[in-house]
Amino acid sequence: MKATFKVIKNEIESFGFSIVSHDFERLWGGFLVIDESQAQEFFNKFFEGLDINTLKIGGKLSPKMLIVKPKARLSWQYHNRRAEIWQVYKGSAGIIRSNTDAENEMEVYGEGGQIVLQQG
C-alpha cells in the first residue's frame, strides 16, 4: 500500500502542489497536506465551481487529501468547529450520515462526487 501512497503523492506534486506534511501510517490509510498558500489552485483543480471564500474558517483553509485503503473505515466524525467538503478523486467512497449516533444507510459516491459535511 505504501507504493500506492507514493504514486498518489507524486501525482499531486506533478500538478505543482507542495505537500507540507503527510502521514501514511493510519489504519485506514493516510493523508497529504497541501501548502495553504496553494489553496486557491487546489480548489480550482479539485473542486470546480465552488467559491473558496465560503469555505474559509477564520480566514484559513487547510487543503488535505485523504487516501483511504479499500474497504477501510474512518472513525465517526463530528464537525463542531468546521464544515468540510470532500470530493472523490479516484475510485468510490461510501459514507453514513446521521445527526444522532444512529447509523443510517450508506451513500456511495463515485469519482467526482462531492460530499458536504455541515458544521455542527
Summary of the structure (lengths in Angstrom):
residues: 120
radius of gyration: 14.6
end to end distance: 33.8
largest distance: 41.8
contacts: 259
relative contact order: 0.15
helix: 22%
strand: 31%
